[in-house]
């Protein structure tokens, strides 16, 4: 008789604050066809995690295990997987939003969601990068078609998505403008930002002009106001998928483009991210690391909105 293998996971039975998160024992999953089973060494915590913890979001009612970022070691490959083998160190983003579950000792996911982790980074970096980097890459490169010499405005430039977007835009040869509180300007200069706007003391819609691409990570009136800093034909890409139709209507009136998007799992995107990492052009700023069992504390810190960069849970 085979013994059921178990693992730890961070789950919740109700929606609410960080205190609803708890360590549970679950059966360890097995890789299905075209999937890999990964032993999680590190997993990022993102705003989407605490938002889903509070209101259920796309996932509805709990129980569920959150987490989309993952860096770890391939434990098992499913039928048909030719890209990886047991022992490979990989990183990736589980399919968003319904592929969640990396805040656990093990997780399965489609092989296409992963790439080999560059040897030049550890698992903390590997766990911090995927979701934010894919979001920025898909927004700036795949959606906006960012070109060398263009002017890019990144909102919340010191945040998870923002600080990697600054680096990706610089790697593409863009002129980068970022909004952030003054205390985070020094960090952003080290990441390559060319101009910085303290949103607490200046109106970005007045300070930024002739912009080709805006990455909107905030939503609300930021989306609309961002349209006004664009050159004719410019584009605002918002990573907030839901909002007023006025965003599109105002863009059409002004002769610019408005797009809302959600990040999607992508092997080619992860390969592009790995390439930037290997070139030394991309690195995550890690605001803090926590053992898996202290996930609630990571959520508390992230929910303050005062951290720069990423928070990461550590596996054993």
TAUR-V418881 format. One record per backbone hydrogen bond with DSSP energy under -1.0 kcal/mol. CO is the residue of the C=O (numbers start at 0). NH is the residue of the N-H. Records with the same first field share a line. If there is no record, write none. Layout:
BEGIN
CO=NH / NH
END
This chain:
BEGIN
4=27
6=25
7=104
8=23
10=21
16=19
17=20
21=10
23=8
25=6
31=34
33=110
34=77
35=108
36=74 / 75
37=106
38=72
40=314
41=70
42=312
45=48 / 49
46=50
47=51
48=52
49=53
50=54
51=55
52=15
55=58
65=102
66=100 / 101
67=93
69=91
70=40 / 41
71=89
72=38
73=86
75=36
77=80
78=33
84=87
87=73
88=116
89=71
90=114
91=69
94=98
101=103
102=9
104=39
106=37
108=35
109=112
110=113
112=92
114=90
117=120
121=125
122=126
123=127
124=128
126=43
128=132
129=133
130=134
131=135
132=136
133=137
134=138
135=139
136=140 / 141
137=142
138=143
139=145
146=149
149=174
150=211 / 212
151=176
152=214
153=178
155=158
157=308
158=162
160=164
161=165
163=167
164=168
165=169
166=170
167=171
168=173
169=172
172=148
174=151
175=193 / 194
176=153
177=196
178=156
180=183
181=184
183=187
184=188
185=189
186=190
187=192
188=191
194=177
196=179
197=200 / 201
202=205 / 206
203=207
210=230
211=234
212=152
213=236
214=154
215=238
218=221
219=222
220=224
221=225
225=228
226=229
228=210
230=233
233=256
234=213
235=258
236=215
237=260
243=246
244=248
245=249
246=250
247=251
248=252
249=253
250=255
254=232
256=235
258=237
265=269
266=270
267=271
268=272
269=273
270=274
271=275
272=276
273=277
274=278
275=280
276=279
284=309
287=311
289=313
290=293
291=294
293=297
294=298
295=299
296=300
297=301
298=302
300=303
301=304
309=286 / 287
310=44
311=289
312=42
313=291
END
